[in-house]
Amino acid sequence: MSTDHLQTNHFQTKHISVKRYLPDSSAEPYWQQYELPVDDSTSLLDALNHIKEQLDSTLSYRWSCRMAICGSCGVMVNGIPKLGCKTFLRDYEGEIRIEPLSHFPVQRDLVVDMEIFLEHLAAVKPYLIDDNPVKPYDPKAPETYQQSPEQLARYKQFANCINCGLCYSACPQFGLNPEFLGPAALTLAHRYNLDSRDHGTKQRMTELNRHEGVWSCTFVGFCSKVCPKHVDPAAAVNQSKVESAKHTLIALFKG
Amino acid sequence: MDKSTLQRLPPLKRTWWLKHRFFKLYMVREATVLPLVFFILCLLAGMISLLQGPDSWQGWVAFMGAPIVLLLNLLALIASLFHAATFFVLFPRVMPLRIAGRSLPDQAIVAGQWAGVLVVALLFLWLFGRA
């Protein structure tokens, strides 16, 4: 790698427009433009921090880790859901419009209420359920749950979700019906259903089999395009459709 | 957060899909069903006219030869091929196939499906070629 790429250069001035919403002073949201210096390494989160610290301390937004693992800084950039820390202003020419994540109620500026997403997450029981252990627990000789690399590989991709909610802003079905469990919750359900240590599939299937479960998905596929961790939620949801169909068919014959 | 702030947004407008190129492409994929409905109705009319006798059958053959009908059915063919192209790519993501503990590469599954299309097309060419 040549050293040119490591230097921060190409200083220039860019304009970004932020959709402001301050319910204390104005009932309607409005656009505000900021002018700021950027270089090749300026991320959108850096830009928002610059605005907050140097230009306008009233701007509200969420952030924490600035390295795409906490999932806090999701915003719409020119209508596409993105993580602020993983979006670089060098990739944008002309107008840059920043809005709060779509399909969620806005609380203030770029801060949205993600309560419904958290409700949907909790509904699918995204944790290991071991109601029917192979061996009863013996406190004198506790056994760890062992898993082979092959068993891990079956769900590993779907375990990379950081709960940023970008897929919910990308999903028109969630926008049309917020009761739809949505990409991330259904993916996490599938991740635990695929886990060799888990025995909770039966409990999760009652949620997944509903119309607001996997069957509201029409495979638009935009969720997988915007996912910053390449989880491919569209694949997980549609694999769950196959499982749901199997589950229903087996239940039909069992009576 | 206080529970009282929990609110629901109004649902999206009917024009939501005009927002991005990606959504438009999705709607084109879904709309491929429309010319296919026309093709299926043509087939159904053909079966009925076959039952009604030779005069009706000749009328149907003439109808199928009309330029506008040929054009619509050509559109249906293109639409079904486009739908197949998008569907075949999605298939390995929905049903990842595993043989002897190893997952098949996506390209192999996509190529396999196109090979299936080719086999069926050749079979029908052979059947109609003999008639």
Interface residues (C-beta under 8 A of the other chain):
Chain A: G79 I80 H103 F104 P105 Q107 D113 E115 I116 E150 P172 G175 L176 N177 P178 T218 F219 V220 G221 F222 K225 D232 A234 A235 N238 Q239 K241 V242
Chain B: M1 T5 L6 Q7 R8 L9 P11 L12 W16 W17 K19 H20 F22 F23 Y26 E30 L90 R93 V94 M95 P96 G101
